[in-house]
């Protein structure tokens, strides 16, 4: 496949880029900064707020993965306008550049479970009501609406991927990394900010990446079977389908790193943080029945092993 990837230096973007290169796909990467040292393949430095229809027209990608954009709920409360700009302007310009290119590549957009807010029913399906509780979630929901506009009005073929809680070796931030850092410190107790009963659906980034590639192949195959039928927006949850509360997650990490430490909860509540999440992945399984995610304990163990052998945490 010929892939065009935006946001190629971010957590998910880098992982997808590296996996695509290993699989032998032709890849054009677009990033705001200069080419990272040792970065393979074609790389274009540019802003996603300016028209790049000519780039799309000349490169002629089979798939565009728009993996650029913000990824932090807390930051969206601090500067909601910047979050909105980074989400909506880059995505709307990508859609418009595809339209102006005159081509019909498959377009993938990374949305988030944040659009669900606090779901009334778990596991939550793609048909559940949209009810975000953070600027980040509202902006993702707005991006999904833009995807529908360009599918319905201009015939673009778009897959919206609602990711749940991704983690991996290169993600040195958020809960799993923060707990790991605490476990390496000399303190005898590690602290959770909430009550410990909050839950998430955790998925290793490698599993998310493999799901993306299998979804791409599935959708391109369907298009070929239906004489390149386009003008479609598909929404798919991408998670493990397993609910894990934060206290249980902390215990698993503690047992891997520092079994002697105690775990305590401060009982505070974070703005924009839902109480519970778990993905209904029935649609994902129907589209790519061969896909399977790692067991959480195995994925955590692999992540910890990589950190302990490659990273020094101060």
N, C-alpha and C positions, 0 to 999 in steps of 0.2 A: 504493500500500500504506500501511497504518497501522503505523508502526514504533515500538516502545518500546526505547530504547537506554540501558543502564546503562553507567557508566564512560565517559561521553560526552566528558570532558575529557582522557582519556588519549591516547596516541599513535594507536592503532588506532581508538578510539572517536570521536575528533574527526574523523579522516579519513572514517570511515563516515558520521558525522552530516552532514558538509559535502557528501559525495557524494549522500546521500539527499535533502538539501534542494535541491541543484541539479537533481535528477531529478524534483522535484515531489512527493515522498512526504510524507505527514503524519507528523510525528515528535514524540514525547514523549521528552525527555531527562531522565534522573535522575542527579544527581551529589551528592557529599557536601558540596561547598562551595556558596556562593551563585552565582547566575547570573554567568558570566563577562561582562565588558563586551563589548557588541556581539554577543552570542550570539543568533541568530535562533530563532524558533519557541517552542514550549512547553517550559518547563524546570521541573523539580520538584526542590527540594533535599530530600534525605532519606537515611537510612541503610539500606543493604541488609541490615542485621542485624535489622530489624523487619519485621513483616508489611505487605506492600503489595498484598494481594489485592484490596482495594477499588479501588485505583488501576487495576489491570489490568481489573477488571470494568467500571469506568466508562469507561475509554479504549477498550477492546475492540480491542487490536492484532491485526493479522494475523500479525506476527512480533515476537518479543522477542529482541534481541541482547544477551546478557549479556557485555559487554566490560569489566566491572570486574575488578580483581584484580591481584596482583603480577606483575612481569615480569622479575625479576632473579634469576638462579641464585645469584650470589655472596651476595646479601642473605639468601637462604634458609638459608645455612650460618651466618650471623651471628645470625639470630633466626628459627629454624625455626617457633616457635610463632606468631609474627606472620604469617609466610607462610601457615601452615596456616589461621589464622583468616581472613585476607583471601581465601584461595582457597575453602575448604570452607564456611565459615559463610555467606558472601554467596551462593554458588551454591546451597547447600541451601535457604536461605531464599527464593531466587528460584523454585526448583522448587516449594516448598511454597506459595508465594503464587500461582503459576499453578494448582496443584491446587485451592486454596481458592477461586479466582475462579470456578470452574465453567465456564471457557472452554477452548478448545483451540487456542491460537495455536501456530504453529511457533516453536520455541526453538532459538537457535544459541548454542553454547558454544565459546569459543576455547581449545582445548587446545594442546599443544606437542609438537614432536618430542622434547622432553626425556623423554617417557614411554618412548622406545625405548632410552635409554642409549647404549651402544655396539653398534649393530646388527651381527649376524654376516654379513649379506648386504646389499649395496647394488646398486641403489636399494632402500630399505626400503619395504615395502608395509604397508597397514593391518592385514594379517593376521599380521604379525611379532609375536614375543613382546614383552610389556611388561617392561622391565628398567631402570627409572630408576636414576640414580647421583647424584641430588641431592635434597634435601628438596623443592625446587621441582617436580622431575619426579614424585616420589611423590605430591605433593598434586594435581597435574594428573591423574595416574592415578586417584586416589581420586575426583576430581570426575567422571571418565568413568564410574566404577562407580555413582555416584549417578545419573548420567543414565540408565544402564541400569535401575536400580531404578525410577525414575519412569516410564520408558517401559513396562517390563514390568508393573508393579504398578498404575499409575494412568493408563496410556494416553496419556502425553504424547508429542508428536512432536518429536524432538530431533535436530539435526545437530551432531556434534562435529567441529570443524575443527582438525586438527593442523597448526599453522603451523610452518614452518621459520624461517629467519633473515630477518626482516623489517627493512627499512631505509627511510628517507625523510627529507625535508628537516627535518621537525619533531622528529626523533629525535636530539637532541643528547646522545647517550651511546652506549656500546658501540663495537665495533671500528672501523667505518667512520668514525664521527665522531672517535674518538680518533686514528686515523691522519691524518685531515685536519688536526687541530690540530697534530700533530707536523710535518706538511709545511709549515705556515705559520711554524714557528719558525725561528730562525737556525741551529740545529744542522745540520751537514752529513749527519748520519746519523739515520734513523728506526729505532726498535727495535720488534721483535715479541717478545712475552713468551715464546711457545712456540718450536717448531722450524720453523714455517712450513709444515710438511707437513699440519697439521690442515686439514680441509676442512669446508665448509658449503654449504648450498643457499640462496643469497641470492635474495630476492624483494622488489621494490619494493612499498611499502604500497599504492600505487594499484592495482597488479595484484591484490594480496590483496583489496582492497575490491571490485573489479569481480567477482572470483570469488565473494565472499560474496553479492552481489546476484544474480548469475546462479544460484547454488545455491538461494537463496530462491525465485526465480521458478520454477525447475525443480521444487522440492519442492511448492510450492503448486499447480502445474499437475497434478502426479501425484496429489495429494490430491483435486483436483476431478474428475479422470478416474476415480478409484476411489471416488466418492461420499464424499469427505471421510474416507477411511480414516486412522486415527491409531493411536498406540501403536507407535512405531518409533524406534530409535536408529540413525542412520547416521553412520559415521566416515569422514572424508575428509581425506587429506593435501592441504595447500595449500603448494606450493613451485614452483620453476621446473622441477624435474626435472633440473637441471644441477649437477654437483659442481665446486666451485672451491676450491683450497687457499689458505690464508691468504697465502702468499708471492706467489702470482699476483695475488690481490686487491690486496695492497700495491703491487705493480708497476703495476697499472692505475691506481691512485690517484696514485702518484708521477708517472707519465707525464702525468697531467692537471693536476697542481698544481706539482710541482717536479722536473722530469726529472733535474736534476743531483745529486739526493741519493742516498745509498747506503742500503741496507736490510740490517740485521743482526738476528740472532735470538738471544735469551738462552737458549733451550732449556729454560725452566721449564715446569711443567705446572700447570694450574689445576684446583682441585677441582671435580668435577661437570661438567667439560668433556669431551664425547666426542671421540674421535680423528677420526672422519669421519662426515659426514651427506650424504645425497642422497635425495630423495623419489621414490618410485614414484608418479607422478601419473596412472596408467592409469584409476583410478576417477574422478578429477576430470575427465579428458578424456571419459570415457564419459557423464558426467552433463551436462557443458557443453562439447561439442566445439568450439563457436565461440570459446571463451576462449583467449587467448594472452598470455603474459607478454612484457615487454620483454627484449631482449638485455641482459645484465648491463652491458656496456660503455656502452651507451646510457643505461641507468638511472643508472649512476654519474655519467656526464657531466652529465646533467640535474640531479642532486642537487648536484654541485659547483658548477655554474653558479648555482643558486639560492642556495647558501651564500655564494658570492663576491659576489653582487649584493645580498644582504639581510642578512647576518650579519657581525658583526665579532668575530673570535675573539682573545681576549687570551692 
